[in-house]
Amino acid sequence: MKTAQILSLRPKKTQKVKRPVSVDGIKYYTEKEIKMIRRAAKNEHETAKAKGTIQGVRSWMIVDLLTCSGLRVSECANLRIKDLKISHGKSEIFVSDGKGGISGTVQIPVGLKKHLKSYLQWKKDRGEGIQPDDFLFIGQRGKMTSQAIQQTVKRILKGLGLYEQGKSVHSLRHSYAVSLYSKEKDLRCVQKQLRHRSIQSTMIYADISKDEIQEQVKGLWN
């Protein structure tokens, strides 16, 4: 075979195409699982209130806050009373030092606002400080650390059989983002709530889930 013919048979080099960001690899809980987690934490709260104990009250506040705000664990641990903007018609939380030093405001639902108010009253009743610079979550040795909050959520997940390596507390933030996007398909809204500097970081949540694809292809040609 001639050299020219051999060269023509060689596969041509193709230009690399940047693959779109995929939601594959982002671990999040389904709506049903989030409701299970919230229900378990709320049940702990009811039991703790009845017995006059502390852990369940604090655990439910942590879970409610994480699942209804999308805050990172470190942001949750660093919250101070002054960061809660829940009076005079406001329903928001100010994150003063988020990832990458980014500060910003997160809008919260009315249900979480009411819970935060009742939690502050609970703190006051048991002698915990609720001055502007006091931390929201206090443990036995002072301010609760990120690790302590992680352990709180991890314990609930294990009790429900939902815990797995690499899919725990931070997955609540992903779950919040996926659910928020699914409501109105508004990427800008998700970006603002998660306080992403670039919309590119938020676009990963815009990928259609397998369940949504199944729903759309169901009976396609029937």
Secondary structure by P-SEA (a helix, b strand, c coil): ccaaaaaaacccccccccccccccccccccaaaaaaaaaaaaaaaaaaaaacccaaaaaaaaaaaaaaccccaaaaaaccccccccccccbbbbbccccccccbbbbbcaaaaaaaaaaaaaaaaacccccccccccccccccccaaaaaaaaaaaaaaacccccccccaaaaaaaaaaaaaacccaaaaaaaacccccccccccccccaaaaaaaaccccc
